[in-house]
C-alpha cells in the first residue's frame, strides 16, 4: 500500500469508534440552559388553539401558558419569549393594545412572573406588528411608509409597560434604526436599569416567517423589506451589530438561524456579549413536515439542527422545541 501524508499512522476515525468516545471529544455541547422557548398567548380564548402550520405548537390561554412555563423550568430551559395575540377588534393603526398595561402581553408577563418568578428568564417581544391593523412593526406615514422615529416613541412606551409587567428582558424586533438606544434610555429613566435588552441585531426579511404569521394572527399587508435586512447582505449585519452595541445592547440576536449560520458565526466572532439565534417557524415547520412524511428522523434532525446553530456560535437558541429538546438532553439523548 502506498503511504499518503501521515497515513496509516494518522487515523481520525479512532476518535469516532464508540458513543462514549464521540461524547468525550465533542467540540460542541448542547445543554438545556442554551434553550429559550417562544410562546404565544391569545386573548379571548378558553382553550389552546392549534397552529396548523406548526404541528405541536399552540396559541395559549393564560392557564396553559403558566403550565408551559412551569414545564420549561422543570426541563432546565433558561428562558421564555412571550408574544401576545390580541383580539382583532383591539388592533388599530398605532398598536395601542401593545402599550395598554392590561393588554394581553402585559397580562401574560404578570401571570408568568407570578407563576415562576426568577426561575425562568422572562422575555417579551417588543414590537407593534401583532397590535397594528396593518400588520407592520411601526406606525405609518400618510403615504403608507413605516415612520422610523415615530415608531421609536411607541417602542419607548412598550419597554416601560413590559418592564412594569415583569419582563426580565425586552426583545425589540422591529429593526428600526436607533431602537436599542431609545429603549435603553426609556428603561433607565423609569427605574428599570436591571431589565436587559436583547437586540434583534440581524433580522432578515425571510420567506421562512410564514407560519409565524398564522401564530400571531398577523394583519400584514405588503412586506417588511424596507426595514428588515436583505438576505443578500452580510456586511450590513456587522454595521447593525456595531450600532446596537454602541446603543447599549446587553445581548444580540441573529434571525433566522439555520439559513444564516454564516452571519451568526461572524457575529459570534466579533462580540464579547452573549449571542442568540432564533430558529424560526419555517425552520420548525420544514422538519416537522418532512418527518411526518417519513423522509427524515424527526428527533435526530431536531438535535442536529440545534447543534449546528450552537456550533456556529449561539449561546442561546430560541426554538419551539426548547422544552422537548431539553427533556431529551436531560435524559442523555444529546
N, C-alpha and C positions, 0 to 999 in steps of 0.2 A: 504493500500500500504506500502511495506517495504521501509524504507528510506535508501539510499546509500550515503555515504560521506555527502556532503552538499546539496544534492537534497532533497526537491524541492526548497530550498532557493537559490541555485546557478543554474541559467539557462542562459548559454551563448547565447542562441538564442534571448534573449531580445535585444541584440545589433545588431541583423540582421533583425529587423522587417520591416524596410522601406528603400527605396533607400537613403533617407536623413540621416537616422541613420547609414547605412553602409558607406556612404561617410564620415560622421563626424569621425568615429572611424577607418577609413582605416589606416593601418600602412605604406603602400607604396603608394606614389604618382607618377604618370607618367605624365610628362609635356612635351610640345613641345621642351623645352630647353634641354631635355635629349637626343634628337634625332639628328643623323647625317645621311645625305643622301649619299650613294655611287653612283657615276655616271660614265658612260663610254663614252668617246668621241673618235670617229673613224675618221681616216684620209681618205680623198679621197671619201667621200660620200656627196650627196647633199640633202638627206632626211634621217630621222631616220630609223634605221634598227631594226626590232623586234627581240628579243632573244627568240627563240622558247621554250626553257626550263624554261623561266622566264616570264610568261604572264604578260604584262603590263610594262615590262622593255625594254628599247631600248638602242642601241648604238647611241649616239647623234652626230649631227653636231655641229659646234661651235655655230650656231644661236640657236638651240634648247637647247643646254647646258646653254646658257645665260638665256633663258626663264625658264629653270628648277631651276636655281639658284635664280632668282627673286621670283618664286613661293615658294621656300623653305623659303626665307626671310619673305615673306608675311604670311606664315603659322606659323612662330615662330621657325622654325628649327634652331639649333645652328651652324651646320657645314655641309660642303660638302667634300667628299673624292673623288678625281679625279683619274681615271685610263685611261691611253692612249692606244689606239689601232692603231698601225702604219700599213701602207701598208706592205703586205708580202714581197715585194721586198726590203724593208729597214731593214729587220731583218738580223742579222749576228751573228757570234759566240760570240762577245763581247757586243752585245746590244748597239751599238753606237748611235742609234736613241734615246736612253734613256738619253744621255748626250749632245745631239745636242740642242743648245739654240732654234733652230727652229723646234725641234721635236714636235710631236702632243701634248704631255702632257704639255710641256712648253708653247706652243701657247695657249692651253686651260686655263692654270693657268693665263696667262696675260689677256685673254678675260674675265674670271670670275671676276678677281680682278678689271678690268676696269668697269665691269657691277655693281657689288655690293659693291666694296670697302671693308670696315671693318665691314659691316653689317652681314656678314657670315664668320665663321672661315673656311678659305680655306685650305684644307689638300691635300697632294699629296702622292700617293703610291710610295714609294722609293724601287724599285725592278727591276731586269733586265728581269724577265720572259716574259713580254709582248714583249720584244725587241730582244730576242735571237732566233736564228733559231732552237735551240734545246729545247727551252722552259723551261730551268732551270733558277733558280734565281741567278745564278752567272756564271762566266767563268769556263771553263772546263780544266782539265789537259789533257795531251796527251792520257791517258788511259780512259778518259771519266768521271772522278770524278770531283765534284764541288770543285774548289780551293778556300778555305775559304779566305785566306789572299789576294790573287789577286783580289778576288771579293770586298773586303773592299776598295781597291783603287778605284774601279769603283763606289762604293757607295758614297765615299767622293766627287767624281766629280758630281754625281747625286744630292747630297744635295746642292751643290753650285748653280747648274743651276736651280734647282727647287726654291730655295730661291730667286735667282735673278729674276725669273719669277713672284714672288708674293706670294708664299706659306707662310701662317702663321705657318703651322705645316707640318713637314715631318713625314711620317709613314714607317719606314724601316720594311718590311715584309718578308725578305728573310731568317731569322733565321740563319744568320752567326754569329759565335762567335766573340764578340768584336765590332759588328756593331754600337751599340749606341755610344760608346766612340769615334770611328773613325769619325762618322758623327757629333757628338758634336764638336770635335776639328775642323773639316773642316768648320763648320758654324761659329765658333768663330773666326777662322783665316781669314775669308773672310768678316768680318763685319756684320755677321748675328746673333749676340748674342741674338736678340729678337725672333728668329724663334725657335719654340718649337719642341721637339722630342716626338712623340707618339710611344712608343716601342711596337712592337708585341711580347710581353714577352712570352706568352704561345700560340704558334700557332701549332696546332696538325695536323698530317698527316691524313686527314679525307676523308672519302668517300663522304661527303656532298659538296665537292667543284665542283662536276661535271658540273652543269650548268654555273658556273663562267668561266670555260674553253672555253665554247662557247662564252660567253660575251666578253672575251678579245682576241678571236682568237688564243688560245694557240697552240703552236707547240710542246708541251711536248712529249718527248719520255722517257719511263721508269716512275719512280716515284720520290718522294722527301723524302723518308723515312730516308735518311742519314742525313738530316738537319732539317726537321720538327719533332715535338715531337711524341713519341709513345703514342697512345691513352690509353695504359695500365698503363701509369705512371702519378702519381700525385706529388710526392715529387720533381721530376725533375723540375716541373714548378716553385716551390719556389726557387730552385737554380738559375734558369734563372732570376727570379724576383730580387734576391739579386744582381746579376751581372749587370742587366740593371740599377738598381737604383744607384749602385756604379759608373757606367759609365756616369750618368747624365740624365737619362730619366726624362722627365717632367710629363709624363702620361704613363700608362701601359695598355695593352690590353690582353684579352683572346679571342681566335678564334679557332673554332666556339663557339657560345654562348650556345644554348639550350642543346646540348649533354654534355656540360662541366660546368654546373652550380655549381657542387661541387668545381671545380678548381676556378671558378670565386669567390665563397664565400671565399675560402681560401686566395686568393689574396687580396680581399677587406678587409679582417680582418687583413692583415699583413702590410698594407702600409698607408702612410699619403699623397699620391699623388692621383690625380684623376684616376679612373679606368673605362676603356671602355670594351665593349664586342661587337663582330661582329656577328650579326645574318646573316649567310651566305646564299649563293644562294640555296643550297639544302634544308635548313630550309624553305626558302621562297617558293620554288617550291612545297614542300610537302603540305603546307597549301593551296596554290592556286589549286593544283591538286585535293585534297580532297574536297575542296569547289566546284570546277567545277563539280564534281560527285554528289554534293548534300549531301555528307556524314557529313559535318560539317558546322556550321555557320561561313562564312569567316571573317566577321568583328569582331565578338566576339573572334574568335580564334586568330586573329592578336593581339588584345589588351591583351588577356590573355597571349600570348607568350611574349610580350614586358614587361608586368607587372612582369612575372616570372623572367626575366633577370634583371629587375630593383630591384626586391626583393632580388635577390641573391647578389646584391652589386654593380651593374654597375651604375655609374653616367651618362655615355654616352653610347648610343646604336647606332651602325651603322646598319641601316636597310633599305631595299629597299622600305619599306612602310613609310619612315620618313615623307614625305610631306603629304601623305594621312592621316596617323595617327595623325599628328599634327593638321590638319584641323578638324578632329573629336574631338580631345581634346579641341580645341579652341571653339567648339560648345557645350562642356559639355558632350560629349558622353563617356568620360573615367570614 
